[in-house]
Amino acid sequence: MKADPLLKNLPVVMLSSSREEPDLAASYALGANAYVAKPVDFQQFVDAVKQLGVFWAVVNEPPPLKSVN
């Protein structure tokens, strides 16, 4: 995705059950913008996904449109 000019600015969030440091490091090395260790409890998982949505849709400042090209 990061090599494709049309997709490179899309945020990539790794959602994993792993809390292992090598997995975290590998995800960022491969271009992830965020890493979230998903909770085991289903409701906590749903809440975590909602928080991610709010962050990327409301809190995060995307790059200026002219830098997307």
Distance bins in CASP14 RR format, pairs under 12 A and 6 or more apart:
PFRMAT RR
TARGET T0000
AUTHOR 0000-0000-0000
RMODE 2
METHOD distances of the structure
MODEL  1
1 7 1 0 1 0 0 0 0 0 0 0 0
1 8 1 0 0 1 0 0 0 0 0 0 0
1 9 0 0 0 0 1 0 0 0 0 0 0
1 10 1 0 0 1 0 0 0 0 0 0 0
1 11 0 0 0 0 0 1 0 0 0 0 0
1 12 1 0 0 1 0 0 0 0 0 0 0
1 13 0 0 0 0 0 1 0 0 0 0 0
1 30 0 0 0 0 1 0 0 0 0 0 0
1 31 0 0 0 0 1 0 0 0 0 0 0
1 32 0 0 0 0 0 1 0 0 0 0 0
1 33 0 0 0 0 0 1 0 0 0 0 0
2 8 1 0 1 0 0 0 0 0 0 0 0
2 9 0 0 0 0 1 0 0 0 0 0 0
2 10 0 0 0 0 1 0 0 0 0 0 0
2 11 0 0 0 0 0 1 0 0 0 0 0
2 12 1 0 0 1 0 0 0 0 0 0 0
2 28 0 0 0 0 0 1 0 0 0 0 0
2 29 0 0 0 0 0 1 0 0 0 0 0
2 30 0 0 0 0 1 0 0 0 0 0 0
2 31 1 0 1 0 0 0 0 0 0 0 0
2 32 0 0 0 0 1 0 0 0 0 0 0
2 33 0 0 0 0 1 0 0 0 0 0 0
3 30 0 0 0 0 0 1 0 0 0 0 0
3 31 0 0 0 0 0 1 0 0 0 0 0
4 10 0 0 0 0 1 0 0 0 0 0 0
4 12 0 0 0 0 0 1 0 0 0 0 0
5 67 0 0 0 0 0 1 0 0 0 0 0
5 68 0 0 0 0 1 0 0 0 0 0 0
5 69 1 0 0 1 0 0 0 0 0 0 0
6 68 0 0 0 0 1 0 0 0 0 0 0
6 69 0 0 0 0 1 0 0 0 0 0 0
7 31 0 0 0 0 0 1 0 0 0 0 0
7 68 0 0 0 0 0 1 0 0 0 0 0
8 31 0 0 0 0 1 0 0 0 0 0 0
8 33 0 0 0 0 0 1 0 0 0 0 0
8 63 0 0 0 0 1 0 0 0 0 0 0
8 67 0 0 0 0 0 1 0 0 0 0 0
8 68 0 0 0 0 1 0 0 0 0 0 0
8 69 0 0 0 0 0 1 0 0 0 0 0
9 33 0 0 0 0 1 0 0 0 0 0 0
9 56 0 0 0 0 0 1 0 0 0 0 0
9 60 0 0 0 0 0 1 0 0 0 0 0
9 62 1 0 0 1 0 0 0 0 0 0 0
9 63 1 0 1 0 0 0 0 0 0 0 0
9 64 0 0 0 0 0 1 0 0 0 0 0
9 65 0 0 0 0 1 0 0 0 0 0 0
9 66 0 0 0 0 0 1 0 0 0 0 0
9 67 1 0 0 1 0 0 0 0 0 0 0
9 68 1 0 1 0 0 0 0 0 0 0 0
9 69 0 0 0 0 1 0 0 0 0 0 0
10 31 0 0 0 0 0 1 0 0 0 0 0
10 32 0 0 0 0 0 1 0 0 0 0 0
10 33 0 0 0 0 1 0 0 0 0 0 0
10 56 0 0 0 0 1 0 0 0 0 0 0
10 60 0 0 0 0 0 1 0 0 0 0 0
10 62 0 0 0 0 1 0 0 0 0 0 0
10 63 0 0 0 0 0 1 0 0 0 0 0
10 68 0 0 0 0 0 1 0 0 0 0 0
11 31 0 0 0 0 0 1 0 0 0 0 0
11 32 0 0 0 0 1 0 0 0 0 0 0
11 33 1 0 1 0 0 0 0 0 0 0 0
11 34 1 0 0 1 0 0 0 0 0 0 0
11 35 0 0 0 0 0 1 0 0 0 0 0
11 36 0 0 0 0 0 1 0 0 0 0 0
11 52 0 0 0 0 1 0 0 0 0 0 0
11 53 0 0 0 0 1 0 0 0 0 0 0
11 55 0 0 0 0 1 0 0 0 0 0 0
11 56 1 0 1 0 0 0 0 0 0 0 0
11 57 0 0 0 0 0 1 0 0 0 0 0
11 59 0 0 0 0 0 1 0 0 0 0 0
11 60 1 0 0 1 0 0 0 0 0 0 0
11 61 0 0 0 0 0 1 0 0 0 0 0
11 62 0 0 0 0 1 0 0 0 0 0 0
11 63 0 0 0 0 0 1 0 0 0 0 0
12 27 0 0 0 0 1 0 0 0 0 0 0
12 28 0 0 0 0 1 0 0 0 0 0 0
12 30 0 0 0 0 1 0 0 0 0 0 0
12 31 1 0 0 1 0 0 0 0 0 0 0
12 32 1 0 1 0 0 0 0 0 0 0 0
12 33 1 0 1 0 0 0 0 0 0 0 0
12 34 1 0 0 1 0 0 0 0 0 0 0
12 35 0 0 0 0 1 0 0 0 0 0 0
12 36 0 0 0 0 0 1 0 0 0 0 0
12 52 0 0 0 0 0 1 0 0 0 0 0
12 56 0 0 0 0 0 1 0 0 0 0 0
13 27 0 0 0 0 1 0 0 0 0 0 0
13 28 0 0 0 0 0 1 0 0 0 0 0
13 31 0 0 0 0 0 1 0 0 0 0 0
13 32 1 0 0 1 0 0 0 0 0 0 0
13 33 1 0 0 1 0 0 0 0 0 0 0
13 34 1 0 1 0 0 0 0 0 0 0 0
13 35 1 0 0 1 0 0 0 0 0 0 0
13 36 1 0 0 1 0 0 0 0 0 0 0
13 37 0 0 0 0 0 1 0 0 0 0 0
13 38 0 0 0 0 0 1 0 0 0 0 0
13 48 0 0 0 0 0 1 0 0 0 0 0
13 49 0 0 0 0 1 0 0 0 0 0 0
13 51 0 0 0 0 0 1 0 0 0 0 0
13 52 1 0 0 1 0 0 0 0 0 0 0
13 53 0 0 0 0 1 0 0 0 0 0 0
13 55 0 0 0 0 1 0 0 0 0 0 0
13 56 1 0 0 1 0 0 0 0 0 0 0
13 60 0 0 0 0 0 1 0 0 0 0 0
14 23 0 0 0 0 1 0 0 0 0 0 0
14 24 0 0 0 0 1 0 0 0 0 0 0
14 25 0 0 0 0 0 1 0 0 0 0 0
14 26 0 0 0 0 1 0 0 0 0 0 0
14 27 1 0 1 0 0 0 0 0 0 0 0
14 28 0 0 0 0 1 0 0 0 0 0 0
14 29 0 0 0 0 0 1 0 0 0 0 0
14 30 0 0 0 0 1 0 0 0 0 0 0
14 31 0 0 0 0 1 0 0 0 0 0 0
14 32 1 0 1 0 0 0 0 0 0 0 0
14 33 0 0 0 0 1 0 0 0 0 0 0
14 34 1 0 0 1 0 0 0 0 0 0 0
14 35 1 0 1 0 0 0 0 0 0 0 0
14 36 1 0 0 1 0 0 0 0 0 0 0
14 37 0 0 0 0 1 0 0 0 0 0 0
14 38 0 0 0 0 1 0 0 0 0 0 0
14 52 0 0 0 0 0 1 0 0 0 0 0
15 23 0 0 0 0 0 1 0 0 0 0 0
15 27 0 0 0 0 0 1 0 0 0 0 0
15 32 0 0 0 0 1 0 0 0 0 0 0
15 34 0 0 0 0 1 0 0 0 0 0 0
15 35 0 0 0 0 1 0 0 0 0 0 0
15 36 1 0 1 0 0 0 0 0 0 0 0
15 37 0 0 0 0 1 0 0 0 0 0 0
15 38 1 0 1 0 0 0 0 0 0 0 0
15 39 0 0 0 0 0 1 0 0 0 0 0
15 45 0 0 0 0 1 0 0 0 0 0 0
15 48 0 0 0 0 1 0 0 0 0 0 0
15 49 1 0 0 1 0 0 0 0 0 0 0
15 51 0 0 0 0 0 1 0 0 0 0 0
15 52 1 0 0 1 0 0 0 0 0 0 0
15 53 0 0 0 0 0 1 0 0 0 0 0
16 22 0 0 0 0 0 1 0 0 0 0 0
16 23 1 0 0 1 0 0 0 0 0 0 0
16 24 0 0 0 0 1 0 0 0 0 0 0
16 26 0 0 0 0 0 1 0 0 0 0 0
16 27 1 0 0 1 0 0 0 0 0 0 0
16 32 0 0 0 0 1 0 0 0 0 0 0
16 34 0 0 0 0 0 1 0 0 0 0 0
16 35 1 0 0 1 0 0 0 0 0 0 0
16 36 1 0 0 1 0 0 0 0 0 0 0
16 37 1 0 0 1 0 0 0 0 0 0 0
16 38 1 0 0 1 0 0 0 0 0 0 0
16 39 0 0 0 0 0 1 0 0 0 0 0
16 45 0 0 0 0 0 1 0 0 0 0 0
16 48 0 0 0 0 0 1 0 0 0 0 0
17 23 0 0 0 0 1 0 0 0 0 0 0
17 35 0 0 0 0 0 1 0 0 0 0 0
17 36 0 0 0 0 0 1 0 0 0 0 0
17 37 1 0 0 1 0 0 0 0 0 0 0
17 38 1 0 1 0 0 0 0 0 0 0 0
17 39 0 0 0 0 1 0 0 0 0 0 0
17 40 1 0 0 1 0 0 0 0 0 0 0
17 45 0 0 0 0 1 0 0 0 0 0 0
17 48 0 0 0 0 0 1 0 0 0 0 0
18 24 1 0 0 1 0 0 0 0 0 0 0
18 25 0 0 0 0 0 1 0 0 0 0 0
18 26 0 0 0 0 1 0 0 0 0 0 0
18 27 0 0 0 0 1 0 0 0 0 0 0
18 35 0 0 0 0 1 0 0 0 0 0 0
18 36 0 0 0 0 0 1 0 0 0 0 0
18 37 1 0 0 1 0 0 0 0 0 0 0
18 38 0 0 0 0 1 0 0 0 0 0 0
19 27 0 0 0 0 0 1 0 0 0 0 0
19 35 0 0 0 0 1 0 0 0 0 0 0
19 36 0 0 0 0 0 1 0 0 0 0 0
19 37 1 0 1 0 0 0 0 0 0 0 0
19 38 0 0 0 0 1 0 0 0 0 0 0
19 39 0 0 0 0 0 1 0 0 0 0 0
19 40 0 0 0 0 0 1 0 0 0 0 0
20 26 0 0 0 0 1 0 0 0 0 0 0
20 27 0 0 0 0 0 1 0 0 0 0 0
20 35 0 0 0 0 0 1 0 0 0 0 0
20 37 0 0 0 0 1 0 0 0 0 0 0
21 27 0 0 0 0 0 1 0 0 0 0 0
21 28 0 0 0 0 0 1 0 0 0 0 0
21 35 0 0 0 0 0 1 0 0 0 0 0
21 37 0 0 0 0 0 1 0 0 0 0 0
22 28 0 0 0 0 0 1 0 0 0 0 0
22 29 0 0 0 0 0 1 0 0 0 0 0
22 35 0 0 0 0 0 1 0 0 0 0 0
23 29 0 0 0 0 0 1 0 0 0 0 0
23 30 0 0 0 0 0 1 0 0 0 0 0
23 32 0 0 0 0 0 1 0 0 0 0 0
23 35 0 0 0 0 1 0 0 0 0 0 0
23 36 0 0 0 0 0 1 0 0 0 0 0
23 37 0 0 0 0 1 0 0 0 0 0 0
24 30 0 0 0 0 0 1 0 0 0 0 0
24 32 0 0 0 0 1 0 0 0 0 0 0
24 34 0 0 0 0 0 1 0 0 0 0 0
24 35 1 0 1 0 0 0 0 0 0 0 0
24 36 0 0 0 0 0 1 0 0 0 0 0
24 37 0 0 0 0 1 0 0 0 0 0 0
25 31 0 0 0 0 0 1 0 0 0 0 0
25 32 0 0 0 0 0 1 0 0 0 0 0
25 35 0 0 0 0 1 0 0 0 0 0 0
26 32 0 0 0 0 1 0 0 0 0 0 0
26 35 0 0 0 0 1 0 0 0 0 0 0
27 33 0 0 0 0 1 0 0 0 0 0 0
27 34 0 0 0 0 1 0 0 0 0 0 0
27 35 1 0 1 0 0 0 0 0 0 0 0
27 36 0 0 0 0 0 1 0 0 0 0 0
27 37 0 0 0 0 0 1 0 0 0 0 0
28 34 0 0 0 0 1 0 0 0 0 0 0
28 35 1 0 0 1 0 0 0 0 0 0 0
29 35 0 0 0 0 0 1 0 0 0 0 0
33 52 0 0 0 0 0 1 0 0 0 0 0
33 55 0 0 0 0 0 1 0 0 0 0 0
33 56 0 0 0 0 1 0 0 0 0 0 0
33 60 0 0 0 0 1 0 0 0 0 0 0
33 62 0 0 0 0 0 1 0 0 0 0 0
33 63 0 0 0 0 0 1 0 0 0 0 0
34 48 0 0 0 0 0 1 0 0 0 0 0
34 51 0 0 0 0 0 1 0 0 0 0 0
34 52 1 0 0 1 0 0 0 0 0 0 0
34 53 0 0 0 0 0 1 0 0 0 0 0
34 55 0 0 0 0 1 0 0 0 0 0 0
34 56 0 0 0 0 1 0 0 0 0 0 0
34 59 0 0 0 0 0 1 0 0 0 0 0
34 60 0 0 0 0 1 0 0 0 0 0 0
35 52 0 0 0 0 0 1 0 0 0 0 0
36 44 0 0 0 0 0 1 0 0 0 0 0
36 45 0 0 0 0 1 0 0 0 0 0 0
36 47 0 0 0 0 0 1 0 0 0 0 0
36 48 1 0 0 1 0 0 0 0 0 0 0
36 49 0 0 0 0 1 0 0 0 0 0 0
36 50 0 0 0 0 0 1 0 0 0 0 0
36 51 0 0 0 0 1 0 0 0 0 0 0
36 52 1 0 0 1 0 0 0 0 0 0 0
36 53 0 0 0 0 0 1 0 0 0 0 0
36 55 0 0 0 0 0 1 0 0 0 0 0
36 56 0 0 0 0 0 1 0 0 0 0 0
37 44 0 0 0 0 0 1 0 0 0 0 0
37 45 0 0 0 0 0 1 0 0 0 0 0
37 48 0 0 0 0 1 0 0 0 0 0 0
38 44 0 0 0 0 1 0 0 0 0 0 0
38 45 1 0 1 0 0 0 0 0 0 0 0
38 46 0 0 0 0 0 1 0 0 0 0 0
38 47 0 0 0 0 0 1 0 0 0 0 0
38 48 1 0 0 1 0 0 0 0 0 0 0
38 49 0 0 0 0 1 0 0 0 0 0 0
38 51 0 0 0 0 0 1 0 0 0 0 0
38 52 0 0 0 0 0 1 0 0 0 0 0
39 45 1 0 1 0 0 0 0 0 0 0 0
39 46 0 0 0 0 1 0 0 0 0 0 0
39 47 0 0 0 0 1 0 0 0 0 0 0
39 48 1 0 1 0 0 0 0 0 0 0 0
39 49 0 0 0 0 1 0 0 0 0 0 0
39 51 0 0 0 0 0 1 0 0 0 0 0
40 48 0 0 0 0 0 1 0 0 0 0 0
41 47 0 0 0 0 1 0 0 0 0 0 0
41 48 0 0 0 0 1 0 0 0 0 0 0
42 48 0 0 0 0 0 1 0 0 0 0 0
42 49 0 0 0 0 0 1 0 0 0 0 0
43 49 0 0 0 0 0 1 0 0 0 0 0
43 50 0 0 0 0 0 1 0 0 0 0 0
44 50 0 0 0 0 0 1 0 0 0 0 0
44 51 0 0 0 0 0 1 0 0 0 0 0
45 51 0 0 0 0 0 1 0 0 0 0 0
45 52 0 0 0 0 0 1 0 0 0 0 0
46 52 0 0 0 0 0 1 0 0 0 0 0
46 53 0 0 0 0 0 1 0 0 0 0 0
47 53 0 0 0 0 0 1 0 0 0 0 0
47 54 0 0 0 0 0 1 0 0 0 0 0
48 54 0 0 0 0 0 1 0 0 0 0 0
48 55 0 0 0 0 0 1 0 0 0 0 0
49 55 0 0 0 0 0 1 0 0 0 0 0
49 56 0 0 0 0 0 1 0 0 0 0 0
50 56 0 0 0 0 0 1 0 0 0 0 0
50 57 0 0 0 0 0 1 0 0 0 0 0
50 58 0 0 0 0 0 1 0 0 0 0 0
51 57 0 0 0 0 0 1 0 0 0 0 0
51 58 0 0 0 0 0 1 0 0 0 0 0
51 59 0 0 0 0 1 0 0 0 0 0 0
52 58 0 0 0 0 0 1 0 0 0 0 0
52 59 0 0 0 0 0 1 0 0 0 0 0
52 60 0 0 0 0 0 1 0 0 0 0 0
53 59 0 0 0 0 1 0 0 0 0 0 0
53 60 0 0 0 0 1 0 0 0 0 0 0
54 60 0 0 0 0 1 0 0 0 0 0 0
55 61 0 0 0 0 0 1 0 0 0 0 0
55 62 0 0 0 0 0 1 0 0 0 0 0
56 62 0 0 0 0 1 0 0 0 0 0 0
62 68 0 0 0 0 1 0 0 0 0 0 0
63 69 0 0 0 0 0 1 0 0 0 0 0
END
